[in-house]
Amino acid sequence: MRSTPHLLKTQTFSYLKQTAMKFAQNPTSAKRRYGLLKALTLGFFLLASVMPTVLANQSEKSPTFDSTTTLQSILTSTHRSEPNRLRDKYRHPAQTLEFFGLRSNMTVVELWPGGGWYTEILAPFLQQKGQFIVTNFAPSRNKLALAFQQKLADNPEIFGKVKVVEINPPNELTLAPDNSVDMVVTFRNIHNWVSAGYAQQVYAAAYKALKPGGILGVEEHRAKPGISLQESIKTGYMSEDGVIAALEKVGFKLVGKSEINANPKDTKDYLGGVWTLPPTLSQGQKDRKRFLAIGESDRMTLKFIKPKTP
């Protein structure tokens, strides 16, 4: 069904056309010409009043993506909110995904997508030639899961092909059929898994789902060397060596590190842990300018492979 602005535009054009025809057919009467000119002027004002709304509605339409879509074109797409785009300078999504080796024809699993920041990028990129799988908790028991489910449902042009796998860790963690996935990615989730006590089960599930030769891409808040497990859980910063050792324990092999998401301004000594920094800013207005100037956390960016032979 057409919107009211579109109907008004159509009706106004029809009105102007009919009025112009009458004007052409009756050129002799000055009084009649004045009346018709007045009507034409009114019609043009009416058309001008609805056009901004029509143009705005057209600009709000979901963008379309095809096999030529690039990560850079997705990053500037109108389906991403302005706050999300502003965080690109901290998260470097194109460089991070390129470091992992992402290709548009891959089958990819995103673990614990949260509010869907990376989902907005991965879904359109994999839409045409690949397959994109995301995990989610039962929406009936989790508000964040419900919000994420609604986000996907509200924009089928972007998320209509996304496959959602419901999980309930540590026991229900099947991500995909065994040896069927090209890549698994996770962004700033490991500290939560460690805190909950099921990190090793998540790593094992990812390993099981990946094909031999498949890639695990990890981004995580990076602690100062020598941090204890208890301090990691308290602050949200994880030991890079500890993460590597835990993943190698289930069979992964580290094949690359990147400093794409490093932040030397992050001193990692805040009372509220990593959540002191943006985007959480857990201290409210206290030292807010200082924390905004630091930016988001210093992060490790790691690339692992599931060996083709154990």
N, C-alpha and C positions, 0 to 999 in steps of 0.2 A: 504493500500500500504506500502511495506517495505521501511525503510529509506535507504539512500545510504550506511551508515556504515554496516548495516546488509547484503546488497547485496554484498559489498566488502568482508565481512567475508565469505559468502557462496561461492563466486567465488574463493577466495583464497584457501579455503579448497579443492575445486574441482581441482584447478590447482595443489596443492601439491599431491593430490591422484594420478592424472594422471602421474605426473612426477615420483613419487615413483614406479609406475607400470612399466614405461618405464625403469627405472633403474634396476629393478629386471629382466626384460626380456632381457636386453642387458648388461650382466656383463663382457663381454670379452674385450671391447675396453676401454683402459685407457683414451683416449681423450674424448670418449663419456661419460664415468663415471665422468670426471672432469666437463664437461658441465652440466650434470644433477645435480651434487652436487652444482654447482654455481646457477642453477635455483631454487633448493630447498632452498638454503640460502636466495635468493631474496624473495621467497615466505614467508618464516618465518618472514623476516623483514617487509614485507607488512602486514602480519597478526598482528604482534606486534604493528604496527602503528594505526590500526583501533580498536583494543580491548579496549583501554581507552575510546574511544567515545561510543562504544557499551555498556560498563559497566556503563558509566555516564547516557546514555539514559535509561538503565534499572533501575538505582537508582532514576530517576526522575518520574517514574511511580507512580500514586496515590496509596496509601496503601489501603488495603481491610479491612473491618470491619465486624464482625459477632456478634451473640448473646452473645459471651463470652467477647466482647470488654470491657475494663475497662477505667475509667477516666485517670488513670495513663498511660496506653498504648497510649491513644489519646494525652496526653500532650507531649510525646516524638516522636510523629509521624512526618514523613517528610512533611506532608501537611501543617504544621504550619511553618511560617517563623522564622528565628533565632531571629529577634527583638521581635516578639510576645512571643516566649519561654522565652526570657530574662526577660519579665515583670511578669512571674509567681511568682517570689520571692516577688513582691509587692501585687499581686492580689490573690494568693493562691486559684486558681480556683477549684481544687479538694476538698479541705476542705470546701470552701464556698458552693459548690453545694451539698456536703454531709450534711452540716448543714441544708440546705433547705429541705433535704429529697428526693433529686432527685432519681428516679428509671428509668430504661431503657424502661419500658412499659408504661410510662406516656404520656399524651398529654400536651405539654408545649408551652407557648407563651413567646417569648422574645420581650420586648418593646424597641423600638428605638435602634436597634443593632449597629448603627454607622458604623464603618468600618468592623464589624463582628468578633471582637476579641473573644467574647464568642461563637459566632455562629460556629466558627471552632471547638469548643469543643462539643457543644450541638448537632450539626447535626449528626456526626458519632455515638455519644452515643445513640441517639434515633432512628437511622436509621432502625434497624431491627424490633424492637418490639413496638416502640412508634410512636408518631406523633409530629413533630416540626413545629411551626408556628412563623413567624417573621413579624413584621410590617415594612412598608416602605412607604415613600412619593412617589408621582408621579415622576418617573425618568425624565420625560420631563421637569419638573420644578425645579429639585433639583440635583445639581452635586454630592453630597454625595450619594443620593439615586441611581443615575445612576451608580456610581462606585460600590455600594453594589450589585446592580442587576447584573452587569457584573461579579463581583466576584463569585456569585452563578452560573451564566451561564458557566463560564470558567472551572468549576470543577464539572461536574455532578456526578462523582463517590462519592464525598463527600456531595454535596448539592442538588443532583437530587430529593430527596424526601421532601425537605423543601417547605412548603406552605407559600407563601407571601401574606399578607393582606395589601392592600393599604389603608392608612388613610389620613385624612386631618383635623386635629384638629382645633377648638374644636368640630366641628359639625359631622364629619365623623370619628367615633371611634369604630366601631364594630370590635371586635377582633376575635370572634368565636360565634357560636350559644350559647344561654343562657345556663348556667349550664352544660357546656360540657368539661371544661378544668380542668386538675389536678393541674397545677402549672403555675403561671405567674412570670417572673423574670425581674428585671430591675437593671442596673448597671450604676451608676453615671449619672442619667438623671433627677432626681427630681429638681435640681436647675434650669435646663432649662425650665421645665414645670412651675415652680413657676414664673420664669422671664417672660414667655410667657402668664401667666395668666390663664392657663387651667389645672393646676395640679388636681383639684378636679374632673374634667371631666374624666381624665385618670384613676384616682382611681376608679371612679364609673364604667367605662367600664371594668376594670379588675375584679371588684367584680361581675359584671353581667355575665361575661364569665365563671368564676370559678364555679365548682360544689360545693355544700355544703360540707364542709370539705376540700376544695381545699386550696392550699398554695400560698401566695404571698411572694416572696423573694426579699429583697431590699438591695442594697449596695449604699451608698451615702457619699460624702464628709461631714465630721462632724465638726461643728463649736464649738467654745468655748461656754459654757453655757451663756444664757442671750443675745445672738445676736439678733438684730432687723431684721425684714423682709427686710428692705431696704439694710442693710449691707449684708445679705445673698445673695440677688440678685447681689450686687456689687462684692462680693468676691467669690461666688460659694460654700461657706460653709453653710450647712444647720443645723438648730437646731434639734438635735435628738428628743427632747421632742415635738417639733413642727411637725415633720414628723409623729411621732406616733399618736399625737392628730388628725391630718388631716386624716389619714387612718382609725382611729377608728370612725371618724365622718361619714364615708360612710358605716360602718358596720363591718369592719375588727376587729379582736381581736389579740393583740400581744401575741405570744406564746414562743418567744425566742429571745435573743440577743447573739451576739458573738463578741469577740475581735480579730477574725482571721485577720481582715484587719486594725487593729489599728496601728498607727505609732506615738510613743511618740516624735519623732524628729521633727514632723511637728508643728511649732510654730504658724501658721495660721495668721500671721501678715504682709504678704508681700504686697508690693505696687500693684502688679498685681494680687492679689488674688490667688486662687488655681492654676490658669494657670501658675503661676511663677515656679511651680514644674514640674518635669518630668510627662508625656512625652512631654507636650507643651513647657516648658521652654521659656515663653513669653518674658523674659528679654534678650534673646540672649546670648551673651558671658559675660554679667555682672553677676558676682558672680556665674557663671555656676557650678564650682566645688563644691561650698557650697550647691547649690540646688540639684545637683546630689548625694551628700553625704546624704542629707535628704531623698531622694527617693520620691515615690509618696505619695499622701495625706493620712492623718488619716481618716479612714472611719468607719461609723456605718454599721453593718451587722445585719439585722432584719428579723425575720420570723413571718408572720401573717397567720391567718386562716380565711376562710369564715365560720362562725358558721353553723352547720347543722340545727339549729333552730334559727331564728332571735331573 
